Amino acid sequence: MISHNRDISLKPRRMTIQYGRKKIDYELSYSPRKTLAIDVHPDLSVVVTAPHDATDFAVERKLQKRSCWIIQQQRFFENYLPAIPTRKYVSGESHRYLGRQYRLRVHEGDENIVKMARGQINVYLSDPTNKSRIKTLVVGWFRQRAEIVFGELFDAMVAKANRHGIGADNFEIRNMKNRWGSCTKEGRILLNPDLIIAPKTCIEYVIAHELCHLKEHNHGPRFYRLLKKLMPDWEQRRERLNDYLIG
């Protein structure tokens, strides 16, 4: 339990409240504002800005009242794509594919082609110094692999979803700045080609997540009950997905 008294300080403090079985960590700071502000960021962090005269007890009470909203916001951001470092497309650079690390190797060759072998992604082209062409070949190869892998996993997940009253015919691969996947208002499921970096179990989670949006359009309790039925271990898969930044 947070103390009712506090030492007035301008430095932000790390605090925690308990909401059911879930802990909510937040950063608390003070300003000459009149009301308390709560912000949930895409990285799931919670930042609270309180008036100078607010007690810890008052802050905690306000957060308890807003805990359900905070968790809903965090869940909304959970499917966001982490920032991916800029690629240089040079020999020796590390790339992820289906959860494993591969080294990019550029070779001089008669045909423009990409082949995977022995833990390496090998690019063959007539001018191995042409980084623009190397990028085009590698990006195209990853997209082709995404179309094949996503298609297989999508069909299998739709078969499971049908038993829960969810039907879908197809999906689209679309570059998205900050999302692994999305479901449009028109019912189109979109998958980011960058998702190919993750293990298949994580890709299945994103597909299941978006399929559930065909029936439940927001991140309310009914959505998560449906997702739990479709994929009982979705939380573990989501946590694993969040670990898969391109290194």
C-alpha positions in Angstrom: 0.0 0.0 0.0 1.3 3.5 -0.8 1.9 5.8 2.1 -0.6 8.6 2.6 2.2 11.1 3.1 5.0 12.0 0.8 8.1 14.1 0.6 7.4 16.8 -1.9 9.9 16.3 -4.7 10.3 17.5 -8.2 12.0 14.2 -9.2 9.7 11.6 -10.8 9.1 8.5 -8.6 8.5 4.9 -9.6 5.3 3.7 -8.0 3.0 0.6 -8.1 -0.6 -0.2 -7.4 -2.4 -3.5 -7.3 -5.5 -4.1 -9.5 -6.9 -7.6 -8.9 -4.0 -9.9 -9.8 -2.3 -7.4 -11.9 0.3 -4.8 -10.9 0.4 -1.4 -12.6 3.7 0.3 -12.5 3.8 4.0 -13.1 6.0 7.1 -13.0 4.7 9.9 -10.8 5.7 13.5 -11.1 4.2 16.8 -10.0 3.4 20.1 -11.8 1.5 23.3 -11.0 -1.6 21.8 -12.7 -5.0 21.7 -11.0 -6.0 18.1 -12.0 -4.3 14.7 -12.2 -3.3 13.4 -15.7 -2.8 9.8 -16.6 -1.0 8.9 -19.9 -0.4 5.4 -21.3 2.3 5.2 -23.9 2.8 2.7 -26.8 5.7 1.0 -24.8 3.0 0.3 -22.1 4.5 2.7 -19.6 2.1 4.7 -17.4 3.0 8.3 -16.6 1.0 10.2 -13.9 1.3 14.0 -13.5 -0.3 15.3 -10.3 -0.9 18.7 -8.7 1.8 19.8 -6.2 -0.7 19.5 -3.3 -1.9 16.0 -4.2 -1.3 13.3 -1.6 -0.1 9.8 -2.5 -3.5 8.5 -1.1 -5.4 10.8 -3.5 -3.2 9.7 -6.5 -3.7 6.0 -5.6 -7.4 6.4 -5.3 -7.7 8.1 -8.6 -5.5 5.4 -10.3 -7.7 2.6 -8.7 -10.7 4.2 -10.3 -8.9 4.4 -13.7 -7.2 1.0 -13.5 -9.6 -0.7 -15.9 -9.0 2.0 -18.5 -5.2 1.9 -18.0 -5.2 -1.9 -18.6 -7.4 -1.5 -21.7 -5.0 1.1 -23.1 -2.0 -1.2 -22.5 -3.8 -4.0 -24.2 -4.5 -1.7 -27.1 -0.8 -1.0 -27.5 0.3 -4.6 -26.9 0.0 -5.4 -30.6 2.1 -2.5 -31.7 5.3 -3.1 -33.7 8.5 -2.1 -31.8 10.8 0.3 -33.7 13.0 -1.7 -36.1 16.6 -0.4 -36.7 17.5 0.8 -40.2 19.1 -1.9 -42.3 22.2 -1.3 -44.4 22.0 -4.5 -46.4 25.7 -5.3 -46.3 27.5 -8.7 -45.8 27.6 -9.7 -42.1 24.5 -7.9 -41.1 22.1 -9.9 -38.9 18.5 -10.6 -40.0 15.8 -12.5 -38.2 13.6 -15.0 -39.9 10.9 -17.0 -38.1 12.6 -16.4 -34.8 16.1 -17.3 -35.8 19.2 -15.1 -36.6 20.7 -15.3 -40.0 23.8 -13.5 -41.5 23.4 -11.7 -44.7 26.1 -12.6 -47.3 26.5 -10.8 -50.6 28.1 -12.7 -53.5 28.9 -11.9 -57.1 26.9 -14.0 -59.4 25.3 -14.3 -62.9 21.7 -14.1 -61.6 19.9 -11.9 -59.2 18.6 -14.3 -56.5 18.4 -14.9 -52.8 18.9 -18.3 -51.2 19.0 -19.4 -47.6 21.6 -22.0 -46.6 23.6 -23.0 -43.5 22.3 -20.2 -41.3 22.9 -17.5 -44.0 20.8 -15.5 -46.3 22.8 -15.4 -49.5 22.3 -12.7 -52.1 23.8 -13.2 -55.6 24.0 -10.4 -58.1 26.3 -9.1 -60.8 27.3 -5.9 -58.9 27.7 -6.8 -55.1 28.3 -3.1 -54.3 24.8 -2.1 -55.4 23.2 -1.7 -52.0 19.9 -0.5 -53.6 19.6 -3.7 -55.6 20.6 -5.8 -52.6 17.9 -4.2 -50.6 15.3 -4.8 -53.3 16.2 -8.5 -53.5 16.2 -9.1 -49.8 13.0 -7.2 -49.1 11.3 -9.1 -52.0 12.5 -12.4 -50.7 11.2 -11.8 -47.2 7.9 -10.7 -48.6 7.6 -13.8 -50.7 8.3 -15.9 -47.7 5.7 -13.9 -45.7 3.1 -14.7 -48.3 3.7 -18.4 -48.1 4.1 -18.7 -44.3 1.3 -16.3 -43.4 -1.0 -18.1 -45.9 -0.4 -21.5 -44.3 -0.9 -20.2 -40.7 -3.9 -18.1 -41.6 -5.8 -21.0 -43.2 -5.1 -23.2 -40.1 -6.1 -20.5 -37.7 -9.3 -19.7 -39.7 -10.3 -23.4 -39.4 -10.1 -23.1 -35.6 -11.8 -19.7 -35.6 -14.8 -21.2 -37.5 -15.7 -23.3 -34.5 -16.1 -20.0 -32.5 -18.3 -18.3 -35.1 -15.5 -16.4 -36.8 -15.2 -16.6 -40.6 -12.6 -15.0 -42.9 -11.7 -15.6 -46.5 -8.3 -14.0 -46.9 -5.8 -11.4 -45.6 -3.6 -8.7 -47.1 0.1 -8.1 -46.6 0.7 -4.4 -46.0 3.6 -2.4 -44.7 2.5 -0.7 -41.5 4.6 1.8 -39.6 3.8 0.7 -36.0 1.5 -2.4 -36.1 2.1 -6.1 -36.5 -1.4 -6.6 -37.8 -4.7 -4.8 -38.1 -8.4 -5.4 -38.9 -10.1 -2.7 -40.9 -13.7 -1.5 -40.3 -14.6 -3.3 -43.5 -13.4 -6.6 -42.1 -10.1 -6.9 -44.0 -7.2 -8.4 -42.0 -3.8 -6.9 -42.7 -0.5 -8.4 -41.7 2.8 -6.6 -41.7 5.5 -8.3 -43.7 8.0 -7.6 -40.9 6.1 -10.1 -38.8 8.1 -12.8 -40.7 10.9 -12.1 -38.2 8.9 -13.8 -35.4 8.4 -17.5 -34.6 5.4 -19.1 -36.1 3.6 -19.3 -32.7 3.8 -15.5 -32.5 2.6 -15.1 -36.0 -0.4 -17.3 -35.1 -1.1 -15.0 -32.1 -1.3 -11.9 -34.3 -3.6 -13.7 -36.8 -5.8 -14.9 -33.9 -5.9 -11.4 -32.5 -7.1 -9.9 -35.7 -9.6 -12.7 -36.4 -11.2 -12.0 -33.0 -11.7 -8.4 -34.1 -14.0 -9.6 -36.9 -16.5 -10.5 -34.1 -15.4 -8.1 -31.3 -14.3 -4.7 -32.7 -12.7 -3.3 -29.5 -10.4 -4.6 -26.7 -13.1 -5.1 -24.2 -13.6 -8.1 -21.9 -15.6 -10.0 -24.5 -12.7 -9.7 -27.0 -10.3 -11.2 -24.5 -12.7 -14.0 -23.6 -13.0 -14.9 -27.2 -9.2 -14.7 -27.8 -8.7 -17.0 -24.7 -11.1 -19.6 -26.2 -9.3 -19.4 -29.6 -5.8 -19.4 -28.1 -5.5 -20.2 -24.4 -1.8 -19.3 -24.2 -2.1 -16.0 -26.1 -0.5 -14.0 -23.4 2.7 -16.1 -23.4 2.8 -15.8 -27.2 2.4 -12.0 -27.1 5.2 -11.7 -24.5 7.5 -13.7 -26.7 6.5 -11.6 -29.8 7.4 -8.4 -27.9 11.0 -9.8 -27.5 11.5 -10.1 -31.3 13.1 -6.9 -32.4 15.4 -7.2 -35.3 18.9 -7.3 -33.8 
